[in-house]
Structures are given as structure tokens and as C-alpha cells.
């Protein structure tokens, strides 16, 4: 592999910005605003949870298949970029479908098609870092990847939240499409891939022989599922929590502010965490982050928007302070855990294996969809208690993930 320059780290990871912008717009902001317009108010949590769960089931299926197919691709442009191009172009079409949807079922259909096209691109894209980054620099590359994703959260927390709060759905979704298109073009023209002259003699073992998955990689998937479940439970229903419990008048804008606070916390910690994981170990960093996330979720059970302290006239309330713990946890975990995953995949099968990791990523989102019915069930008995149950479940998920990470054998990193 050739020596990478700073600009190479950016061009390899820029499309992560668009993917982050896309899904951190759709899941915590766009769908929570659109679904109540098309479903009964007392069932909004269930309607949202069912929609996202079905969509993420589709992602679980499509992403590893597209990744494994790209592992064997001999296309002239390389193994990954052709799929990124095609998937992104269809994303633009299906985003228009979301904007035009006039009822719940049309919205569901457009959302499912968007999941399909996005994961056609996402699966192969995951193979770029293992393909073009030397092993001893993957912690740093993963840090840049997370920085790109965090910037996506920060931008969407202000742009998408602002336009959706104003009812400008077409503008909000048009901005998503613009970022996808621009970053796709940068990836296509700036990333240097070496195309395969012929497909590997054996198909990706993770797809054809599931039992060949390494034991440590299986434990990684299970622990990752639980930690990301905790994150998703907090993130996906934040708007409804702010609306129903904290009773903030403009919940969409407040959700954007909360996402921005979380993202800024991630921004501060992610790149140093990537470098630190190269030195002290990915597993250790992942466990610490899971425990920190559990603490944040536990404290959110008692948050009601009360001001905790004031500095220079700026008020800091409990929701944003405890949310910042979740943000710091996410920054450390996503950086260190991704680097741990790249350490555990066999050479030449990166996209297939990392696509399989979507069983944990999307699987956590699927299970988190049950948070909607959980909220509706408890709120019907005592208003507000559904969110206490939600955050308690998130805390338990974080702690379970931390415990399961102990099953993974720590590997030394090469300098």
C-alpha cells in the first residue's frame, strides 16, 4: 500500500459525512415529524418504531450481500466505487419519494427503497479503509471516519432540524441529496482503487460458510449490538421525550440542539480516541465508552430540563449535560470499535465481513424500534413513565455490551 497523505484520509472518508447526514436526518428528525402527521397521536411511537425496524431489517440483508459481491468485483473502476455511484443515484430518487409521500404506507415504501439503495452503496464503501489504509494506520483512519460522521450530525442537527421545524420538507430532503451527490463524486474521482484482475478463487467465507466467522468477531458483533442499542434508544425517541416530558415548545429545533451537543462531544474525543486505541487497545477503549454511555442513559431517567448551572449567562440543563455523556461515549466507542473490527477481519474479505457487522448496527436499530411500543405501553398507564422505561433499557444495553466485550481477546497493534 502506498503512503497516505492527509488529503487521502479525507477523500477516503468524505462519503461517511453524507451517510451520517442522511440517517441522522431521517431517523431522529424527519420520520419523527412526518409519522405523527399520518398516524394516531397515541400510536406515534409504535408507528415510528415499526417503520424503522422494517427498514433496518432490509439493511441487514442488503448491506452484507452488496459488500460481499464487491469483494469479488473486477470492474475497471475498482471494487467499491461503482456500487457507491449506483446506490447514490437511486438515493436521490427515493428521497424525492419520501418528500412526496402523502400517507403512512407511501412513506413506508419510499423509506424502504431508500434503505435498499443506500445499503447498496454502504456495504462496498465499508471495504475502502481496509483496502487502501495500512493496518498500523487504521486507528487514525477510523478517527477521520468518525470525524466525518460527527460533522454530518452537527450539520444536520442545525440544517435539517431548522427546515423541518419550518415545514420545508423538500428543502430539508434536497440538502440531503446534495450532500450525497457531492461526496459521491469526490469519492469516485479522488480515491485510488486497484481493481482486481480476476475474482478471488474462493467466495467470501463469511457469506458462504457462516461458521467460518472468527469467535472474537462474533463476540464483537454481539457486544456492538447491545452498545448501539443503547445509543439508538436514546437518539431515536429524543424528539418525543423533549415534546412529551420536558415539554419544549419547538421539539424539532431542541432535538437538533441536543444532537449538536452530542456531536460536539463526539468531535472533541473521537480523533484522539482513534490514536489512543492504537496504543492502549481497542477493547479497553470500547469497554470504557460503553460504561460511560450507561451512566448517561441512567441519568437521563431523572432529567426534566432543569438548569444545573450557569456560566457567563449560559444555562446548562440536565438533559443536555447527560446527553453529552452519551455523546462522549459514542465518540470513543465508534472510533475504537471500528478499528477493532478492521483488526479482526481476514485480508481480502473486508467488505463482506464489515457488511456482516451491519447485523449489529442495523440489528440494534431494529430492536430499538421496540422502544416505540414500550413508550406507548407505559405512557398509557402513567404519562411520562414510558421514557423512564426507555432510558432504563438503554442503560442495561450499554452494561451488557461492556460485559460482552470482555470475551474478545485483545490484540497488540503493530507500529
C-alpha positions as CSV (number, residue, x, y, z in Angstrom):
1,X,0.0,0.0,0.0
2,X,1.3,3.5,-0.8
3,X,1.9,6.1,1.9
4,X,-1.2,8.2,2.5
5,X,-1.3,11.9,2.7
6,X,-3.7,14.0,4.8
7,X,-5.9,14.6,1.8
8,X,-6.2,10.9,1.2
9,X,-7.7,10.3,4.6
10,X,-10.3,13.0,3.8
11,X,-11.2,11.7,0.3
12,X,-11.5,8.1,1.6
13,X,-13.9,9.1,4.4
14,X,-15.9,12.0,2.9
15,X,-18.8,9.9,1.9
16,X,-19.3,8.9,5.6
17,X,-20.3,12.5,6.1
18,X,-23.2,12.2,3.7
19,X,-24.3,8.8,5.1
20,X,-24.2,10.3,8.6
21,X,-26.1,13.4,7.4
22,X,-28.7,11.2,5.7
23,X,-29.6,8.8,8.5
24,X,-29.2,11.4,11.3
25,X,-31.7,13.4,9.4
26,X,-34.1,10.6,8.6
27,X,-34.3,8.7,11.9
28,X,-34.2,11.3,14.7
29,X,-35.8,14.3,12.8
30,X,-37.6,13.6,9.5
31,X,-39.5,10.5,10.4
32,X,-40.5,11.6,13.9
33,X,-42.0,14.7,12.4
34,X,-43.7,13.1,9.4
35,X,-45.1,10.0,11.1
36,X,-47.4,11.8,13.6
37,X,-49.0,13.6,10.6
38,X,-50.0,10.2,9.2
39,X,-50.7,8.1,12.3
40,X,-52.9,8.5,15.5
41,X,-51.0,10.5,18.2
42,X,-51.3,7.8,20.9
43,X,-49.6,5.3,18.5
44,X,-46.9,7.6,17.1
45,X,-44.1,5.7,19.0
46,X,-45.3,2.3,17.7
47,X,-45.8,3.6,14.1
48,X,-42.3,5.1,14.1
49,X,-40.7,2.0,15.7
50,X,-42.3,-0.4,13.3
51,X,-41.3,1.7,10.2
52,X,-37.6,1.9,11.3
53,X,-37.4,-1.7,12.3
54,X,-38.7,-3.0,9.0
55,X,-36.3,-0.7,7.1
56,X,-33.3,-1.8,9.2
57,X,-34.2,-5.5,8.6
58,X,-33.8,-4.7,4.9
59,X,-30.5,-3.1,5.6
60,X,-29.3,-6.2,7.5
61,X,-30.0,-8.3,4.4
62,X,-28.7,-5.9,1.6
63,X,-25.5,-4.5,3.1
64,X,-23.5,-7.7,3.6
65,X,-24.6,-9.1,0.3
66,X,-23.6,-5.9,-1.6
67,X,-20.3,-5.8,0.3
68,X,-19.5,-9.5,-0.4
69,X,-20.4,-9.0,-4.1
70,X,-18.0,-6.0,-4.3
71,X,-15.2,-8.1,-2.7
72,X,-15.3,-10.2,-5.9
73,X,-15.9,-7.4,-8.4
74,X,-13.4,-7.0,-11.3
75,X,-15.0,-3.7,-12.6
76,X,-12.5,-1.3,-14.2
77,X,-13.3,1.5,-11.7
78,X,-12.5,-0.8,-8.7
79,X,-14.4,-3.0,-6.3
80,X,-16.2,-0.3,-4.3
81,X,-16.8,2.9,-6.3
82,X,-19.2,1.6,-9.0
83,X,-21.7,0.5,-6.3
84,X,-21.3,3.8,-4.5
85,X,-22.2,5.6,-7.7
86,X,-25.3,3.5,-8.5
87,X,-26.6,3.4,-4.9
88,X,-26.3,7.2,-4.5
89,X,-28.2,8.0,-7.8
90,X,-31.1,5.8,-6.6
91,X,-30.9,7.5,-3.2
92,X,-31.8,10.8,-4.9
93,X,-34.9,9.3,-6.5
94,X,-36.2,7.7,-3.3
95,X,-35.6,10.9,-1.2
96,X,-38.0,12.6,-3.6
97,X,-40.4,9.8,-2.8
98,X,-40.2,10.5,0.9
99,X,-40.9,14.2,0.3
100,X,-43.9,13.4,-1.9
101,X,-45.4,10.7,0.4
102,X,-49.0,11.6,1.4
103,X,-49.8,8.8,3.7
104,X,-48.1,6.3,6.1
105,X,-47.9,3.5,3.6
106,X,-46.3,5.6,0.8
107,X,-43.9,7.0,3.3
108,X,-43.0,3.4,4.4
109,X,-42.5,2.3,0.8
110,X,-40.2,5.3,0.0
111,X,-38.2,4.8,3.2
112,X,-37.7,1.1,2.4
113,X,-36.5,1.8,-1.1
114,X,-34.1,4.4,0.4
115,X,-32.7,1.8,2.8
116,X,-32.2,-0.6,-0.2
117,X,-30.3,1.9,-2.4
118,X,-28.3,3.4,0.4
119,X,-27.1,0.0,1.6
120,X,-26.1,-1.0,-2.0
121,X,-23.5,1.8,-1.6
122,X,-22.8,1.4,2.1
123,X,-21.8,-2.2,2.0
124,X,-19.0,-1.9,-0.5
125,X,-17.9,1.5,0.9
126,X,-17.0,-0.2,4.2
127,X,-14.3,-2.0,2.4
128,X,-12.3,1.1,1.4
129,X,-10.4,1.6,4.7
130,X,-9.1,-2.0,4.9
131,X,-8.4,-1.9,1.1
132,X,-6.3,1.2,1.0
133,X,-5.1,2.0,4.5
134,X,-2.1,0.2,6.1
135,X,-3.1,-1.8,9.2
136,X,-1.0,0.3,11.6
137,X,-2.8,3.5,10.5
138,X,-6.4,2.2,10.6
139,X,-7.0,3.6,14.1
140,X,-6.2,7.1,12.7
141,X,-8.2,6.5,9.6
142,X,-11.1,5.3,11.7
143,X,-10.8,8.5,13.7
144,X,-11.1,10.6,10.5
145,X,-14.1,8.4,9.5
146,X,-15.8,9.2,12.8
147,X,-15.0,12.9,12.5
148,X,-16.7,12.9,9.1
149,X,-19.8,11.2,10.6
150,X,-19.8,13.7,13.5
151,X,-19.7,16.7,11.2
152,X,-22.7,15.1,9.4
153,X,-24.6,15.0,12.8
154,X,-23.6,18.6,13.6
155,X,-24.7,20.0,10.2
156,X,-28.0,18.0,10.1
157,X,-28.8,19.0,13.7
158,X,-29.0,22.6,12.5
159,X,-30.0,22.4,8.8
160,X,-32.5,19.6,8.7
161,X,-33.9,20.5,12.1
162,X,-34.4,24.1,11.0
163,X,-36.1,23.3,7.7
164,X,-38.3,20.5,9.2
165,X,-39.4,22.8,12.0
166,X,-40.4,25.3,9.4
167,X,-42.3,22.7,7.4
168,X,-39.9,22.9,4.4
169,X,-39.7,19.2,3.8
170,X,-38.5,19.5,0.2
171,X,-35.6,21.8,1.1
172,X,-34.6,19.6,4.0
173,X,-34.5,16.4,1.8
174,X,-33.0,18.3,-1.1
175,X,-30.0,19.3,1.1
176,X,-29.5,15.6,2.0
177,X,-29.5,14.7,-1.7
178,X,-27.0,17.5,-2.5
179,X,-24.5,16.2,0.1
180,X,-24.9,12.6,-1.1
181,X,-24.2,13.7,-4.7
182,X,-21.2,15.9,-3.9
183,X,-19.4,13.4,-1.6
184,X,-20.1,10.6,-4.0
185,X,-18.4,12.5,-6.8
186,X,-15.4,13.2,-4.6
187,X,-15.1,9.5,-3.7
188,X,-15.4,8.4,-7.3
189,X,-12.7,10.8,-8.7
190,X,-10.3,11.2,-5.7
191,X,-10.0,7.7,-4.2
192,X,-7.4,5.4,-5.9
193,X,-8.5,1.8,-6.0
194,X,-6.6,-1.1,-7.5
195,X,-9.1,-3.2,-9.5
196,X,-8.9,-6.9,-9.3
197,X,-7.7,-8.6,-12.4
198,X,-9.8,-11.7,-11.6
199,X,-12.2,-12.6,-8.8
200,X,-10.8,-14.4,-5.7
201,X,-10.8,-18.2,-6.2
202,X,-13.0,-18.6,-3.1
203,X,-16.1,-16.6,-2.3
204,X,-16.1,-14.6,0.9
205,X,-16.1,-17.2,3.6
206,X,-18.3,-15.1,5.9
207,X,-21.2,-15.3,3.4
208,X,-20.8,-18.9,2.1
209,X,-19.6,-20.5,5.4
210,X,-21.1,-18.6,8.3
211,X,-19.4,-21.0,10.8
212,X,-16.0,-19.7,9.5
213,X,-16.6,-16.4,11.3
214,X,-14.0,-16.0,14.0
215,X,-15.2,-16.4,17.5
216,X,-13.8,-13.0,18.5
217,X,-15.6,-11.4,15.6
218,X,-18.9,-13.0,16.7
219,X,-18.4,-11.6,20.2
220,X,-17.6,-8.2,18.7
221,X,-20.9,-8.3,16.8
222,X,-23.0,-9.2,19.8
223,X,-21.3,-6.6,22.1
224,X,-21.6,-4.0,19.4
225,X,-25.4,-4.7,19.0
226,X,-26.0,-4.0,22.7
227,X,-24.0,-0.8,22.9
228,X,-25.5,0.6,19.7
229,X,-28.9,-0.5,21.0
230,X,-28.4,1.8,24.0
231,X,-27.4,4.7,21.6
232,X,-30.3,4.2,19.3
233,X,-32.9,4.0,22.2
234,X,-31.7,7.4,23.4
235,X,-31.4,9.0,19.9
236,X,-34.4,7.8,18.1
237,X,-37.0,8.9,20.6
238,X,-35.3,12.1,21.8
239,X,-37.8,14.3,20.0
240,X,-40.8,12.7,21.6
241,X,-39.1,12.8,25.1
242,X,-38.5,16.6,24.7
243,X,-42.0,17.1,23.4
244,X,-43.9,14.9,26.0
245,X,-41.8,15.1,29.2
246,X,-39.6,18.2,29.0
247,X,-42.4,20.0,27.1
248,X,-40.2,22.2,24.9
249,X,-42.4,24.1,22.5
250,X,-40.3,23.6,19.4
251,X,-39.2,20.0,19.9
252,X,-37.7,19.6,16.4
253,X,-35.3,22.5,17.0
254,X,-34.5,21.3,20.5
255,X,-33.7,17.8,19.2
256,X,-31.4,19.4,16.7
257,X,-29.7,21.3,19.6
258,X,-29.4,18.1,21.6
259,X,-27.9,16.3,18.6
260,X,-25.4,19.1,18.1
261,X,-24.3,18.9,21.8
262,X,-23.8,15.2,21.4
263,X,-22.0,15.6,18.2
264,X,-19.7,18.3,19.6
265,X,-18.8,16.0,22.5
266,X,-18.0,13.2,19.9
267,X,-16.0,15.7,17.9
268,X,-13.7,16.5,20.8
269,X,-13.0,12.9,21.7
270,X,-13.1,10.9,18.5
271,X,-9.8,11.6,16.8
272,X,-7.7,11.3,20.0
273,X,-9.6,8.1,20.8
274,X,-8.6,6.6,17.5
275,X,-4.9,7.4,18.1
276,X,-5.2,6.2,21.8
277,X,-6.8,2.9,20.7
278,X,-3.7,2.3,18.5
279,X,-1.6,2.5,21.8
280,X,-3.6,1.0,24.6
281,X,-6.0,-1.3,22.8
282,X,-9.4,-1.1,21.0
283,X,-11.2,-3.4,23.5
284,X,-10.2,-1.3,26.6
285,X,-11.4,1.9,24.9
286,X,-14.7,0.2,23.8
287,X,-15.5,-1.0,27.3
288,X,-14.8,2.4,28.9
289,X,-17.1,4.1,26.4
290,X,-19.9,1.6,27.0
291,X,-19.8,2.2,30.7
292,X,-19.9,6.0,30.1
293,X,-22.9,5.6,27.9
294,X,-24.7,3.6,30.5
295,X,-24.1,6.3,33.0
296,X,-25.6,8.9,30.6
297,X,-28.7,6.8,29.9
298,X,-29.2,6.2,33.7
299,X,-29.1,9.9,34.5
300,X,-31.5,10.7,31.7
301,X,-34.1,8.7,33.6
302,X,-34.3,11.7,36.0
303,X,-33.8,14.6,33.6
304,X,-36.6,17.1,33.3
305,X,-34.9,20.0,31.6
306,X,-33.9,21.6,35.0
307,X,-31.0,24.1,34.9
308,X,-27.9,22.6,36.6
309,X,-25.6,25.6,36.5
310,X,-25.0,28.8,34.6
311,X,-21.7,30.1,33.1
312,X,-21.5,33.7,31.7
313,X,-25.3,33.8,31.4
314,X,-25.5,30.5,29.5
315,X,-27.8,27.9,31.2
316,X,-26.8,24.2,31.2
317,X,-29.7,21.9,31.8
318,X,-29.7,18.3,32.9
319,X,-30.9,16.9,29.5
320,X,-28.0,18.4,27.6
321,X,-25.4,17.6,30.2
322,X,-26.4,13.9,30.4
323,X,-26.8,13.8,26.7
324,X,-23.1,15.0,26.4
325,X,-22.1,11.8,28.3
326,X,-23.9,9.7,25.7
327,X,-22.0,11.8,23.0
328,X,-18.6,11.3,24.6
329,X,-19.4,7.6,24.8
330,X,-20.4,7.4,21.2
331,X,-17.2,9.2,20.0
332,X,-14.9,6.8,21.8
333,X,-16.9,3.7,21.0
334,X,-17.4,4.3,17.3
335,X,-13.8,5.1,16.7
336,X,-12.2,2.3,18.8
337,X,-14.7,-0.3,17.9
338,X,-14.5,0.2,14.2
339,X,-10.7,-0.1,14.4
340,X,-11.2,-3.3,16.4
341,X,-13.4,-4.7,13.7
342,X,-10.9,-4.0,11.0
343,X,-8.2,-5.8,13.1
344,X,-10.4,-8.9,13.2
345,X,-11.4,-9.3,9.5
346,X,-9.4,-11.5,7.2
347,X,-7.4,-9.9,4.4
348,X,-9.3,-9.7,1.1
349,X,-12.8,-10.1,2.7
350,X,-13.1,-6.7,4.3
351,X,-16.4,-5.5,2.8
352,X,-18.1,-8.9,3.3
353,X,-17.0,-9.1,6.9
354,X,-17.7,-5.4,7.7
355,X,-21.1,-5.8,5.9
356,X,-21.8,-8.6,8.3
357,X,-21.1,-6.1,11.1
358,X,-24.3,-4.4,10.0
359,X,-26.1,-7.3,11.7
360,X,-25.1,-5.5,14.8
361,X,-25.5,-1.9,13.6
362,X,-28.9,-2.4,11.9
363,X,-29.9,-5.1,14.3
364,X,-29.5,-2.6,17.1
365,X,-31.8,-0.2,15.2
366,X,-34.4,-3.0,14.7
367,X,-34.5,-3.9,18.4
368,X,-34.5,-0.2,19.3
369,X,-37.8,0.1,17.3
370,X,-39.4,-1.8,20.2
371,X,-38.8,1.3,22.2
372,X,-41.8,2.9,20.5
373,X,-44.3,0.3,21.7
374,X,-42.5,0.3,25.1
375,X,-43.1,4.1,25.4
376,X,-46.7,3.8,24.3
377,X,-47.4,0.9,26.7
378,X,-46.1,2.6,29.9
379,X,-47.3,6.1,28.9
380,X,-50.9,4.8,28.6
381,X,-50.7,3.8,32.3
382,X,-48.7,6.7,33.6
383,X,-47.8,9.7,31.4
384,X,-44.0,10.1,31.1
385,X,-43.2,6.7,32.5
386,X,-42.6,5.2,29.1
387,X,-39.4,7.3,28.8
388,X,-38.1,6.2,32.2
389,X,-38.5,2.6,30.9
390,X,-36.8,3.6,27.7
391,X,-33.7,5.0,29.3
392,X,-33.5,2.2,31.8
393,X,-33.5,-0.3,28.9
394,X,-30.7,1.8,27.2
395,X,-28.6,1.7,30.4
396,X,-28.9,-2.1,30.7
397,X,-28.0,-2.5,27.0
398,X,-24.8,-0.4,27.5
399,X,-23.8,-2.5,30.5
400,X,-24.5,-5.8,28.7
401,X,-22.3,-4.6,25.8
402,X,-19.4,-3.7,28.1
403,X,-19.6,-7.2,29.7
404,X,-19.6,-9.0,26.4
405,X,-16.5,-7.0,25.1
406,X,-14.5,-8.9,27.8
407,X,-15.0,-12.0,25.7
408,X,-12.8,-10.6,22.9
409,X,-9.1,-11.4,23.0
410,X,-7.1,-8.1,22.8
411,X,-4.5,-8.0,20.1
412,X,-1.4,-5.9,20.0
413,X,-1.2,-3.3,17.3
414,X,1.8,-3.0,15.1
415,X,3.7,0.2,14.9
